[in-house]
Amino acid sequence: MDTLKPVLKFAVASTLIISGILVAGTIFAAKKIDQLGDDLDQKIHE
């Protein structure tokens, strides 16, 4: 069991880091898409 603890800690840390990156990427993409939509809306209503 002692050999599994470091592996489990690494797995949990990796999962948290990767999920954080995915969440940040999703938020960034959503903001970018929203900005592009606003730009398109302005061009349509000119």
C-alpha positions in Angstrom: 0.0 0.0 0.0 2.9 2.3 0.6 4.0 2.2 -3.0 0.5 3.2 -4.2 0.3 6.4 -2.2 2.7 8.5 -4.3 1.1 7.2 -7.5 -2.4 8.1 -6.2 -1.2 11.5 -5.1 0.4 12.1 -8.6 -2.8 10.9 -10.3 -5.0 13.3 -8.2 -2.6 16.2 -8.8 -2.5 15.6 -12.5 -6.3 15.3 -12.7 -6.7 18.6 -10.9 -4.2 20.4 -13.1 -5.6 19.0 -16.3 -9.2 19.8 -15.3 -8.1 23.4 -14.3 -6.6 23.8 -17.7 -9.7 22.5 -19.5 -12.0 24.8 -17.5 -9.7 27.8 -18.2 -9.6 27.0 -21.9 -13.4 26.6 -22.0 -13.9 30.0 -20.3 -11.4 31.6 -22.7 -13.1 30.1 -25.7 -16.6 31.1 -24.6 -15.4 34.7 -24.1 -13.8 34.7 -27.5 -16.9 33.4 -29.2 -19.0 36.0 -27.4 -16.7 38.7 -28.5 -16.9 37.5 -32.1 -20.6 37.3 -31.9 -20.8 40.9 -30.7 -18.6 42.0 -33.5 -20.8 40.2 -36.0 -23.9 41.8 -34.5 -22.4 45.3 -34.9 -21.5 44.6 -38.6 -25.1 43.3 -39.3 -26.7 46.4 -37.7 -24.5 49.0 -39.5 
